């Protein structure tokens, strides 16, 4: 859990207009550690992102 924490994403990413930046960063770290993503282990925001078309495409590109 400590490795997934990113204090640099303290909300500034929302002001920059990219609400998914921190989510993509956390998911990338998880996928690099293990190329399996269990949705029941993801936060609600991460699950919501992965359920979008853009999110599914983003995940497929990282594991292909």
CORHU-V243408 format. One record per pair of residues at least 24 apart in sequence whose C-alpha atoms are under 6 Angstrom apart, sorted by sequence separation. I is the first residue (numbers start at 1). GAP is how many residues later the second one is. If there is no record, write none. Layout:
((I:GAP) (I:GAP))
This chain:
none
